[in-house]
């Protein structure tokens, strides 16, 4: 027997003037006012998005991610909450959190491991963020490295 789940929006706390383009999977999360969620996005439980955010299509935001205000997340961005440090999944009780501060712009197809990113940061398309970013600027590569300050 197949246990088929339909695309759904369940127990989501929406701010004012949020635009969602279906199909999406959104459950047990919070989406701030004036935000946009594109099609084919999944946002899992315990995710908090601030206000004035734009989440582009085909992005996956796993549980325990917090995104501040005025952020942009490009197409196909992948957030993770497990570092597979022992060569296998750590298990539900050991997942880690990710914190993205205000005014962060993440390019398409970036991968964001469980880290913290300070305000006023640009992550280049295709970059892999493996460590905390504590200095504003532009970061690119795999692993993402500081490129230059923002002018």
DSSP file (Angstrom, degrees, kcal/mol; ACC not computed):
  #  RESIDUE AA STRUCTURE BP1 BP2  ACC     N-H-->O    O-->H-N    N-H-->O    O-->H-N    TCO  KAPPA ALPHA  PHI   PSI    X-CA   Y-CA   Z-CA
    1    1 A X              0   0    0      0, 0.0     2,-0.4     0, 0.0     0, 0.0   0.000 360.0 360.0 360.0 140.8    0.0    0.0    0.0
    2    2 A X        -     0   0    0      2,-0.0     2,-1.0     1,-0.0     0, 0.0  -0.808 360.0-149.9 -98.1 133.3    1.2    3.5   -0.8
    3    3 A X        -     0   0    0     -2,-0.4     2,-0.5     2,-0.0    -1,-0.0  -0.799  26.3-170.5 -99.0  89.1    1.0    6.3    1.7
    4    4 A X        -     0   0    0     -2,-1.0     2,-0.4     0, 0.0    -2,-0.0  -0.714   6.5-161.2 -90.6 123.8    0.6    9.2   -0.7
    5    5 A X        -     0   0    0     -2,-0.5     2,-0.2     3,-0.0     3,-0.1  -0.863  10.6-139.3-104.4 137.3    0.9   12.7    0.7
    6    6 A X        -     0   0    0     -2,-0.4     2,-0.1     1,-0.1     0, 0.0  -0.570  33.4 -89.1 -89.6 156.0   -0.5   15.7   -1.2
    7    7 A X        +     0   0    0     -2,-0.2     2,-0.3    18,-0.1    18,-0.2  -0.413  65.4 169.8 -59.6 137.7    1.2   19.1   -1.4
    8    8 A X        -     0   0    0     16,-0.2    18,-2.1    -2,-0.1     2,-0.5  -0.981  45.5-140.3-155.6 161.9    0.0   21.1    1.5
    9    9 A X  E     +a   26   0A   0     -2,-0.3     2,-0.4    16,-0.2    18,-0.2  -0.981  35.6 175.5-124.4 114.4    0.1   24.1    3.8
   10   10 A X  E     -a   27   0A   0     16,-2.7    18,-2.3    -2,-0.5    19,-0.3  -0.980  56.6 -18.0-130.7 129.2   -0.5   23.1    7.4
   11   11 A X  S    S+     0   0    0     -2,-0.4     2,-0.4    16,-0.2    18,-0.2   0.870  80.8 161.8  49.4  50.5   -0.4   25.1   10.6
   12   12 A X        -     0   0    0     16,-0.2     2,-0.8    14,-0.1    18,-0.2  -0.855  35.9-141.7-102.7 135.1    1.6   28.1    9.1
   13   13 A X  E     -h   30   0B   0     16,-2.5    18,-2.9    -2,-0.4     2,-0.4  -0.867  25.3-166.8 -95.4 112.0    1.6   31.5   10.9
   14   14 A X  E     -h   31   0B   0     -2,-0.8    18,-0.2    16,-0.2    19,-0.1  -0.823  10.5-147.0-102.6 137.2    1.4   34.1    8.1
   15   15 A X    >   -     0   0    0     16,-2.4     3,-0.5    -2,-0.4     2,-0.1  -0.116  48.1 -62.3 -77.7-170.4    2.1   37.8    8.5
   16   16 A X  T 3  S+     0   0    0      1,-0.2    18,-2.8    -2,-0.0    19,-0.3  -0.462 113.5   9.9 -77.4 148.9    0.3   40.4    6.5
   17   17 A X  T 3  S+     0   0    0     16,-0.2     2,-0.4     1,-0.2    -1,-0.2   0.850  79.2 163.2  53.8  45.6    0.5   40.6    2.7
   18   18 A X    <   -     0   0    0     -3,-0.5     2,-0.5    16,-0.2    18,-0.2  -0.797  24.5-152.9 -91.3 134.8    2.4   37.3    2.2
   19   19 A X  E     -n   36   0C   0     16,-2.6    18,-2.8    -2,-0.4     2,-0.4  -0.948  13.0-177.1-112.4 127.4    2.3   35.9   -1.4
   20   20 A X  E     -n   37   0C   0     -2,-0.5     2,-0.6    16,-0.2    18,-0.2  -0.989  12.5-156.4-124.7 128.1    2.6   32.1   -1.9
   21   21 A X        -     0   0    0     16,-2.6    20,-0.3    -2,-0.4    19,-0.2  -0.918  37.1-102.5-105.8 114.8    2.8   30.5   -5.4
   22   22 A X  S    S+     0   0    0     -2,-0.6    17,-0.2    17,-0.2     2,-0.1  -0.395  91.0  64.5 -77.4 157.2    1.7   26.9   -5.3
   23   23 A X  S    S+     0   0    0     15,-0.1    17,-3.7    18,-0.1    18,-0.5   0.396  76.0 135.5 -83.5 142.2    2.6   24.1   -5.4
   24   24 A X  E     - b   0  41A   0     16,-0.2     2,-0.5    15,-0.2   -16,-0.2  -0.959  48.6-138.0-143.7 159.8    4.4   24.4   -2.0
   25   25 A X  E     + b   0  42A   0     16,-2.5    18,-2.7    -2,-0.3     2,-0.4  -0.970  33.7 162.8-119.2 112.2    4.9   22.3    1.1
   26   26 A X  E     +ab   9  43A   0    -18,-2.1   -16,-2.7    -2,-0.5     2,-0.4  -0.996   6.9 166.2-129.8 124.9    4.7   24.6    4.2
   27   27 A X  E     -a   10   0A   0     16,-2.0    20,-0.2    -2,-0.4   -16,-0.2  -0.973  58.1 -14.6-150.7 135.0    4.2   23.2    7.6
   28   28 A X  S    S+     0   0    0    -18,-2.3    18,-2.5    -2,-0.4    19,-0.3   0.844  98.4 118.3  50.1  44.7    4.4   24.4   11.2
   29   29 A X        -     0   0    0    -19,-0.3   -16,-2.5    16,-0.2     2,-0.4  -0.739  60.5-123.0-128.5 176.7    6.5   27.4   10.3
   30   30 A X  E     -hi  13  48B   0     17,-2.3    19,-2.9    -2,-0.2     2,-0.5  -0.993  17.9-168.7-129.3 129.9    6.2   31.2   10.5
   31   31 A X  E     -hi  14  49B   0    -18,-2.9   -16,-2.4    -2,-0.4    19,-0.2  -0.974  20.2-133.3-124.0 119.5    6.4   33.6    7.5
   32   32 A X    >   -     0   0    0     17,-1.2     3,-0.8    18,-1.0    21,-0.2  -0.121  35.5 -73.3 -72.0 165.4    6.7   37.3    8.2
   33   33 A X  T 3  S+     0   0    0      1,-0.2    19,-2.8   -19,-0.1    20,-0.3  -0.101 111.2  17.6 -57.0 150.6    4.8   40.1    6.5
   34   34 A X  T 3  S+     0   0    0    -18,-2.8     2,-0.2    17,-0.2    -1,-0.2   0.757  91.7 141.5  58.9  30.0    5.4   41.2    3.0
   35   35 A X    <   -     0   0    0     -3,-0.8   -16,-2.6   -19,-0.3     2,-0.4  -0.662  41.2-145.7-100.4 159.1    7.2   38.0    2.1
   36   36 A X  E     -no  19  54C   0     17,-2.5    19,-2.8    -2,-0.2     2,-0.5  -0.985   8.3-168.6-125.3 132.6    7.1   36.0   -1.1
   37   37 A X  E     -no  20  55C   0    -18,-2.8   -16,-2.6    -2,-0.4    19,-0.2  -0.978  17.1-148.5-122.4 116.4    7.3   32.2   -1.4
   38   38 A X    >   -     0   0    0     17,-2.9     3,-0.6    -2,-0.5   -15,-0.1  -0.144  31.5 -74.2 -77.7 175.1    7.8   30.8   -4.9
   39   39 A X  T 3  S+     0   0    0      1,-0.2    19,-1.6   -17,-0.2    20,-0.3  -0.269 110.4  25.6 -70.8 156.5    6.6   27.5   -6.4
   40   40 A X  T 3  S+     0   0    0    -17,-3.7     2,-0.4     1,-0.2    -1,-0.2   0.815  87.2 141.5  61.4  34.8    8.1   24.2   -5.5
   41   41 A X  E <   -b   24   0A   0     -3,-0.6   -16,-2.5   -18,-0.5     2,-0.5  -0.850  36.3-160.0-103.7 141.0    9.4   25.4   -2.1
   42   42 A X  E     -bc  25  60A   0     17,-2.1    19,-2.9    -2,-0.4     2,-0.5  -0.992   9.1-179.5-120.3 128.7    9.4   23.3    1.0
   43   43 A X  E     -bc  26  61A   0    -18,-2.7   -16,-2.0    -2,-0.5    19,-0.2  -0.984  17.8-152.6-125.8 118.2    9.6   25.0    4.4
   44   44 A X    >   -     0   0    0     17,-2.5     3,-0.9    -2,-0.5    21,-0.1  -0.164  30.6 -65.3 -88.5 178.8    9.6   22.6    7.3
   45   45 A X  T 3  S+     0   0    0      1,-0.2    19,-0.6   -16,-0.1   -16,-0.2  -0.197 113.8  26.5 -64.3 153.5    8.5   22.9   11.0
   46   46 A X  T 3  S+     0   0    0    -18,-2.5     2,-0.4     1,-0.3    18,-0.3   0.701  85.2 135.5  65.7  23.2   10.3   25.3   13.4
   47   47 A X    <   -     0   0    0     -3,-0.9   -17,-2.3   -19,-0.3     2,-0.5  -0.854  36.8-163.6 -97.1 137.3   11.4   27.6   10.6
   48   48 A X  E     -ij  30  66B   0     17,-2.1    19,-2.9    -2,-0.4     2,-0.5  -0.979   4.7-171.5-124.1 119.4   11.0   31.3   11.2
   49   49 A X  E     -ij  31  67B   0    -19,-2.9   -17,-1.2    -2,-0.5    19,-0.2  -0.935  15.2-143.4-107.7 131.1   11.2   33.8    8.3
   50   50 A X        -     0   0    0     17,-2.2   -18,-1.0    18,-1.1     3,-0.4   0.176  38.3 -66.1 -71.9-160.7   11.2   37.5    9.2
   51   51 A X  S    S+     0   0    0      1,-0.2    19,-2.4   -20,-0.1    20,-0.3  -0.528 107.3  24.6 -94.7 160.6    9.5   40.2    7.1
   52   52 A X  S    S+     0   0    0    -19,-2.8     2,-0.3    17,-0.2   -17,-0.2   0.847  83.7 148.0  59.6  40.3   10.2   41.4    3.6
   53   53 A X        -     0   0    0     -3,-0.4   -17,-2.5   -20,-0.3     2,-0.5  -0.740  37.0-153.6-104.1 154.0   11.8   38.1    2.4
   54   54 A X  E     -op  36  72C   0     17,-2.1    19,-2.9    -2,-0.3     2,-0.6  -0.978   7.9-173.0-128.5 118.2   11.8   36.6   -1.0
   55   55 A X  E     -op  37  73C   0    -19,-2.8   -17,-2.9    -2,-0.5    19,-0.2  -0.944  18.8-148.0-112.1 111.4   12.2   32.8   -1.3
   56   56 A X    >   -     0   0    0     17,-3.0     3,-0.7    -2,-0.6    20,-0.1  -0.189  32.4 -66.7 -79.4 171.2   12.6   31.7   -4.9
   57   57 A X  T 3  S+     0   0    0      1,-0.2    19,-2.3    18,-0.1    20,-0.3  -0.032 109.9  20.5 -59.8 155.0   11.4   28.5   -6.5
   58   58 A X  T 3  S+     0   0    0    -19,-1.6     2,-0.3     1,-0.2    -1,-0.2   0.699  85.0 143.3  63.2  25.4   12.8   25.0   -5.8
   59   59 A X    <   -     0   0    0     -3,-0.7   -17,-2.1   -20,-0.3     2,-0.5  -0.747  37.6-153.6 -97.2 144.6   14.3   26.0   -2.5
   60   60 A X  E     -cd  42  78A   0     17,-2.4    19,-2.3    -2,-0.3     2,-0.6  -0.975   9.7-175.3-119.5 119.9   14.3   23.7    0.6
   61   61 A X  E     -c   43   0A   0    -19,-2.9   -17,-2.5    -2,-0.5     4,-0.1  -0.934  16.6-155.3-117.4 107.2   14.4   25.1    4.1
   62   62 A X        -     0   0    0     -2,-0.6     3,-0.5   -19,-0.2    18,-0.1  -0.170  33.1 -69.5 -77.7 171.9   14.7   22.4    6.7
   63   63 A X  S    S+     0   0    0      1,-0.2   -17,-0.2   -16,-0.1    -1,-0.2  -0.174 112.6  34.4 -61.5 154.0   13.7   22.6   10.3
   64   64 A X  S    S+     0   0    0    -19,-0.6    34,-2.3     1,-0.3     2,-0.4   0.769  82.0 133.7  71.4  31.2   15.5   24.8   12.8
   65   65 A X  E     - k   0  98B   0     -3,-0.5   -17,-2.1    32,-0.2     2,-0.5  -0.927  34.7-168.5-108.6 135.2   16.3   27.6   10.3
   66   66 A X  E     -jk  48  99B   0     32,-2.5    34,-3.4    -2,-0.4     2,-0.5  -0.991   1.7-171.0-123.0 125.3   15.8   31.3   11.2
   67   67 A X  E     -jk  49 100B   0    -19,-2.9   -17,-2.2    -2,-0.5    34,-0.2  -0.968  13.5-144.6-117.7 128.4   16.0   33.9    8.5
   68   68 A X        -     0   0    0     32,-2.4   -18,-1.1    -2,-0.5     3,-0.3   0.456  38.3 -57.8 -69.2-147.7   15.9   37.6    9.5
   69   69 A X  S    S+     0   0    0      1,-0.2    34,-2.5   -19,-0.2    35,-0.3  -0.666 107.7  17.9-102.2 154.6   14.4   40.5    7.6
   70   70 A X  S    S+     0   0    0    -19,-2.4     2,-0.3    -2,-0.2   -17,-0.2   0.870  85.2 148.9  59.2  43.2   14.9   41.8    4.0
   71   71 A X        -     0   0    0     -3,-0.3   -17,-2.1   -20,-0.3     2,-0.4  -0.754  36.6-151.4-108.4 155.6   16.6   38.6    2.8
   72   72 A X  E     -pq  54 105C   0     32,-2.1    34,-3.0    -2,-0.3     2,-0.5  -0.995   6.3-169.8-125.4 129.8   16.7   37.0   -0.7
   73   73 A X  E     -pq  55 106C   0    -19,-2.9   -17,-3.0    -2,-0.4    34,-0.2  -0.973  21.0-141.3-121.7 114.7   17.0   33.3   -1.2
   74   74 A X    >   -     0   0    0     32,-2.9     3,-1.0    -2,-0.5   -18,-0.1   0.102  36.2 -60.8 -68.9-179.0   17.6   32.3   -4.9
   75   75 A X  T 3  S+     0   0    0      1,-0.2    34,-2.4   -20,-0.1   -17,-0.2  -0.356 115.4   6.4 -65.0 137.6   16.3   29.4   -6.9
   76   76 A X  T 3  S+     0   0    0    -19,-2.3     2,-0.3    32,-0.2    -1,-0.2   0.726  80.3 163.8  67.4  25.0   17.2   25.9   -5.7
   77   77 A X    <   -     0   0    0     -3,-1.0   -17,-2.4   -20,-0.3     2,-0.5  -0.578  23.8-151.6 -76.8 139.4   19.0   26.9   -2.5
   78   78 A X  E     -de  60 111A   0     32,-2.5    34,-2.9    -2,-0.3     2,-0.4  -0.953   8.8-166.5-118.9 118.5   19.4   23.9   -0.1
   79   79 A X  E     - e   0 112A   0    -19,-2.3     2,-0.3    -2,-0.5    34,-0.2  -0.830  10.4-166.3 -97.3 141.5   19.5   24.4    3.7
   80   80 A X        -     0   0    0     32,-2.5     3,-0.1    -2,-0.4    -2,-0.0  -0.886  20.7-169.1-123.1 158.0   20.7   21.4    5.8
   81   81 A X  S    S+     0   0    0     -2,-0.3    15,-2.7     1,-0.1     2,-0.4   0.174  71.3  65.4-129.2  16.7   20.5   20.7    9.5
   82   82 A X        -     0   0    0     13,-0.2    -1,-0.1     1,-0.1    13,-0.1  -0.992  55.3-162.9-141.9 130.0   22.8   17.7    9.8
   83   83 A X        -     0   0    0     -2,-0.4     4,-0.1    -3,-0.1     6,-0.1   0.453  31.9-134.5 -92.1  -1.6   26.6   17.6    9.1
   84   84 A X    >   +     0   0    0      1,-0.1     3,-2.0     2,-0.1     5,-0.1   0.888  41.2 167.5  49.8  43.5   26.8   13.8    8.8
   85   85 A X  T 3  S+     0   0    0      1,-0.3    -1,-0.1     2,-0.1     4,-0.1   0.719  71.0  44.8 -65.3 -22.7   29.8   14.0   11.0
   86   86 A X  T 3  S-     0   0    0      2,-0.6    -1,-0.3     0, 0.0     3,-0.1   0.112 126.0 -95.8-106.8  21.1   29.9   10.3   11.6
   87   87 A X  S <  S+     0   0    0     -3,-2.0     2,-0.3     1,-0.2    -2,-0.1   0.606 103.4  58.9  78.9  10.7   29.3    9.3    8.0
   88   88 A X  S    S-     0   0    0      3,-0.0    -2,-0.6     0, 0.0    -1,-0.2  -0.959 103.1 -61.5-157.7 167.9   25.6    8.9    8.5
   89   89 A X        -     0   0    0     -2,-0.3     3,-0.1     1,-0.1    -7,-0.0  -0.285  40.7-139.4 -57.6 141.5   22.6   11.0    9.6
   90   90 A X        -     0   0    0      1,-0.2     3,-0.1     4,-0.1    -1,-0.1   0.707  46.0-110.9 -76.6 -20.8   23.0   12.2   13.2
   91   91 A X    >   -     0   0    0      1,-0.1     3,-1.9     2,-0.1    -1,-0.2  -0.115  32.8 -73.5 102.4 156.5   19.4   11.5   14.1
   92   92 A X  G >  S+     0   0    0      1,-0.3     3,-0.9     2,-0.2    -1,-0.1   0.784 126.3  56.7 -58.0 -32.5   16.4   13.8   14.9
   93   93 A X  G 3  S+     0   0    0      1,-0.2    -1,-0.3    -3,-0.1    -2,-0.1   0.586 107.4  49.0 -78.6  -8.6   17.7   14.7   18.4
   94   94 A X  G <  S+     0   0    0     -3,-1.9    -1,-0.2     2,-0.1    -2,-0.2   0.195  74.9 129.6-118.0  16.2   21.0   16.0   17.1
   95   95 A X    <   -     0   0    0     -3,-0.9     2,-0.2    -4,-0.2   -13,-0.2  -0.434  48.6-137.4 -71.3 150.1   20.0   18.3   14.2
   96   96 A X        -     0   0    0    -15,-2.7     2,-0.2    -2,-0.1    19,-0.1  -0.611   9.6-116.5-107.9 164.5   21.5   21.8   14.3
   97   97 A X        -     0   0    0     -2,-0.2     2,-0.4    17,-0.1   -32,-0.2  -0.633  14.1-150.4-100.9 159.2   20.1   25.2   13.7
   98   98 A X  E     -k   65   0B   0    -34,-2.3   -32,-2.5    -2,-0.2     2,-0.5  -0.990   7.7-164.3-126.1 135.8   20.9   27.8   11.1
   99   99 A X  E     -kl  66 116B   0     16,-2.3    18,-2.6    -2,-0.4     2,-0.5  -0.975   4.2-173.4-126.2 119.2   20.6   31.6   11.7
  100  100 A X  E     -kl  67 117B   0    -34,-3.4   -32,-2.4    -2,-0.5    18,-0.2  -0.954  18.2-147.8-109.3 120.5   20.6   34.0    8.8
  101  101 A X        -     0   0    0     16,-2.3   -33,-0.4    -2,-0.5     3,-0.4  -0.020  36.3 -60.5 -78.0-173.3   20.7   37.7    9.9
  102  102 A X  S    S+     0   0    0      1,-0.2    18,-1.4   -34,-0.1    19,-0.2  -0.282 112.4  19.8 -70.7 153.0   19.0   40.7    8.2
  103  103 A X  S    S+     0   0    0    -34,-2.5    18,-0.9     1,-0.2     2,-0.4   0.899  80.6 150.2  57.4  48.5   19.9   41.8    4.6
  104  104 A X  E     - r   0 121C   0     -3,-0.4   -32,-2.1   -35,-0.3     2,-0.5  -0.937  29.3-161.5-112.0 135.1   21.5   38.5    3.5
  105  105 A X  E     -qr  72 122C   0     16,-2.6    18,-3.2    -2,-0.4     2,-0.6  -0.973   3.5-166.0-121.9 119.3   21.3   37.6   -0.2
  106  106 A X  E     -qr  73 123C   0    -34,-3.0   -32,-2.9    -2,-0.5    18,-0.2  -0.925  16.2-134.5-113.3 119.5   21.9   34.0   -1.2
  107  107 A X    >   -     0   0    0     16,-2.9     3,-1.3    -2,-0.6    19,-0.3  -0.209  38.8 -73.5 -70.6 160.5   22.5   33.1   -4.8
  108  108 A X  T 3  S+     0   0    0      1,-0.2    18,-2.1    17,-0.1   -32,-0.2  -0.140 112.4  12.8 -55.7 144.4   20.8   30.2   -6.7
  109  109 A X  T 3  S+     0   0    0    -34,-2.4    -1,-0.2     1,-0.2   -32,-0.2   0.620  86.5 147.9  63.6  18.0   21.9   26.7   -6.0
  110  110 A X    <   -     0   0    0     -3,-1.3   -32,-2.5   -35,-0.2     2,-0.5  -0.468  39.8-141.7 -74.0 155.3   23.9   27.6   -2.9
  111  111 A X  E     -ef  78 128A   0     16,-2.5    18,-2.8   -34,-0.2     2,-0.6  -0.987  11.5-162.2-119.5 129.0   24.0   25.0    0.0
  112  112 A X  E     -ef  79 129A   0    -34,-2.9   -32,-2.5    -2,-0.5    18,-0.1  -0.931   3.8-160.7-117.2 109.9   23.9   26.3    3.5
  113  113 A X        -     0   0    0     16,-2.3     2,-1.1    -2,-0.6   -32,-0.1  -0.266  51.6 -66.8 -75.9 172.8   25.1   24.0    6.3
  114  114 A X  S    S+     0   0    0    -16,-0.1     2,-0.2    16,-0.1   -16,-0.2  -0.488  92.8 118.4 -68.1  99.9   24.0   24.6    9.9
  115  115 A X        -     0   0    0     -2,-1.1   -16,-2.3    16,-0.1     2,-0.4  -0.761  62.4-103.5-145.2-175.7   25.8   27.9   10.5
  116  116 A X  E     -l   99   0B   0     -2,-0.2    17,-2.9   -18,-0.2     2,-0.4  -0.985  24.5-165.4-123.1 137.9   25.3   31.5   11.4
  117  117 A X  E     -lm 100 133B   0    -18,-2.6   -16,-2.3    -2,-0.4    17,-0.2  -0.991  15.2-138.5-123.6 126.8   25.5   34.4    8.9
  118  118 A X        -     0   0    0     15,-2.1     3,-0.2    -2,-0.4   -17,-0.2  -0.130  38.3 -74.2 -73.0 175.3   25.8   38.0   10.0
  119  119 A X  S    S+     0   0    0      1,-0.2   -16,-0.2    15,-0.1    -1,-0.2  -0.259 107.0  31.2 -69.3 157.8   23.9   40.9    8.4
  120  120 A X  S    S+     0   0    0    -18,-1.4    17,-1.3   -17,-0.3     2,-0.4   0.941  82.5 142.0  61.4  56.2   24.8   42.4    5.0
  121  121 A X  E     -rs 104 137C   0    -18,-0.9   -16,-2.6    15,-0.2     2,-0.5  -0.966  37.8-157.2-127.7 142.2   26.2   39.4    3.3
  122  122 A X  E     -rs 105 138C   0     15,-2.4    17,-2.9    -2,-0.4     2,-0.6  -0.986   7.5-159.1-116.1 128.2   26.0   38.1   -0.3
  123  123 A X  E     -rs 106 139C   0    -18,-3.2   -16,-2.9    -2,-0.5    17,-0.2  -0.942  23.5-124.9-106.8 121.0   26.5   34.4   -0.9
  124  124 A X    >   -     0   0    0     15,-3.2     3,-1.9    -2,-0.6    17,-0.1  -0.220  35.7 -84.7 -65.4 153.0   27.5   33.7   -4.6
  125  125 A X  T 3  S+     0   0    0      1,-0.3    16,-0.3   -19,-0.1   -16,-0.2  -0.278 113.9  14.0 -56.2 137.0   25.5   31.3   -6.7
  126  126 A X  T 3  S+     0   0    0    -18,-2.1    -1,-0.3   -19,-0.3   -16,-0.1   0.450  92.9 143.2  77.5   0.7   26.5   27.7   -6.2
  127  127 A X    <   -     0   0    0     -3,-1.9   -16,-2.5   -19,-0.2     2,-0.5  -0.323  44.2-142.1 -73.3 156.3   28.5   28.4   -3.1
  128  128 A X  E     -fg 111 142A   0     13,-2.4    16,-3.0   -18,-0.2     2,-0.8  -0.970   9.6-154.8-121.0 114.0   28.7   26.0   -0.2
  129  129 A X  E     +f  112   0A   0    -18,-2.8   -16,-2.3    -2,-0.5     4,-0.1  -0.798  27.0 158.7 -94.2 112.4   28.7   27.7    3.3
  130  130 A X        +     0   0    0     -2,-0.8     2,-0.3    14,-0.2    -1,-0.2   0.554  58.3  42.2-109.7 -13.5   30.3   25.4    5.8
  131  131 A X  S    S-     0   0    0     13,-0.1   -16,-0.1   -18,-0.1   -18,-0.1  -0.915  93.3 -82.3-135.2 159.1   31.4   27.8    8.5
  132  132 A X        -     0   0    0     -2,-0.3     2,-0.6   -18,-0.1   -15,-0.2  -0.263  36.2-143.3 -56.9 143.9   29.9   30.8   10.4
  133  133 A X  B     +m  117   0B   0    -17,-2.9   -15,-2.1     1,-0.1    -1,-0.1  -0.967  29.0 163.9-112.9 117.3   30.2   34.2    8.5
  134  134 A X        +     0   0    0     -2,-0.6     2,-0.4   -17,-0.2    -1,-0.1   0.415  55.7  69.4-114.2  -2.2   30.9   37.0   11.0
  135  135 A X  S    S-     0   0    0    -17,-0.1    -1,-0.1     2,-0.0   -17,-0.1  -0.978  83.2-118.3-122.7 126.0   32.1   39.7    8.7
  136  136 A X        +     0   0    0     -2,-0.4     2,-0.3   -15,-0.1   -15,-0.2  -0.252  66.6  82.4 -57.6 148.2   29.8   41.5    6.1
  137  137 A X  E    S-s  121   0C   0    -17,-1.3   -15,-2.4    12,-0.2     2,-0.5  -0.959  79.6 -47.6 152.0-166.7   30.8   41.1    2.5
  138  138 A X  E     -sT 122 148C   0     10,-3.2     9,-3.6    -2,-0.3    10,-1.0  -0.886  46.2-171.4-106.7 131.4   30.6   38.9   -0.5
  139  139 A X  E     +sT 123 146C   0    -17,-2.9   -15,-3.2    -2,-0.5     2,-0.3  -0.969   9.8 167.2-125.5 137.1   31.4   35.1   -0.2
  140  140 A X  E   > + T   0 145C   0      5,-2.1     5,-2.6    -2,-0.4     2,-0.1  -0.970  27.5  39.3-145.1 157.8   31.8   32.6   -3.0
  141  141 A X  T   5S-     0   0    0     -2,-0.3   -13,-2.4     3,-0.3     2,-0.4  -0.372  83.8 -42.2 106.1-176.8   33.1   29.1   -3.7
  142  142 A X  B   5S+g  128   0A   0      1,-0.5     2,-0.1   -15,-0.2   -13,-0.1  -0.891 140.1  20.7-135.0 100.7   33.1   25.6   -2.2
  143  143 A X  T   5S-     0   0    0    -15,-0.6    -1,-0.5    -2,-0.4   -14,-0.2   0.565 115.8-115.8 -75.1 157.2   33.7   26.1    0.6
  144  144 A X  T   5 -     0   0    0    -16,-3.0     2,-0.3    -3,-0.3    -3,-0.3  -0.355  38.3-173.7 -62.9 133.9   32.6   29.7    0.5
  145  145 A X  E   < -T  140   0C   0     -5,-2.6    -5,-2.1    -2,-0.1     2,-0.1  -0.931  34.5 -89.2-128.9 153.3   35.4   32.2    1.2
  146  146 A X  E     +T  139   0C   0     -2,-0.3    -7,-0.2    -7,-0.2     3,-0.1  -0.407  42.3 173.7 -61.5 129.6   35.4   36.0    1.7
  147  147 A X  E     -     0   0C   0     -9,-3.6     2,-0.3     1,-0.4    -8,-0.2   0.817  55.4 -43.0-103.4 -52.8   35.8   37.7   -1.7
  148  148 A X  E     -T  138   0C   0    -10,-1.0   -10,-3.2     0, 0.0    -1,-0.4  -0.981  59.8 -83.1-168.9 169.3   35.4   41.4   -0.9
  149  149 A X        -     0   0    0     -2,-0.3     2,-0.5   -12,-0.2   -12,-0.2  -0.373  48.4-104.9 -77.2 164.2   33.4   44.0    1.1
  150  150 A X              0   0    0    -30,-0.2    -1,-0.1     1,-0.1   -14,-0.0  -0.799 360.0 360.0 -91.7 130.0   30.2   45.4   -0.3
  151  151 A X              0   0    0     -2,-0.5    -1,-0.1   -14,-0.0    -2,-0.0   0.438 360.0 360.0 -89.3 360.0   30.5   48.9   -1.7
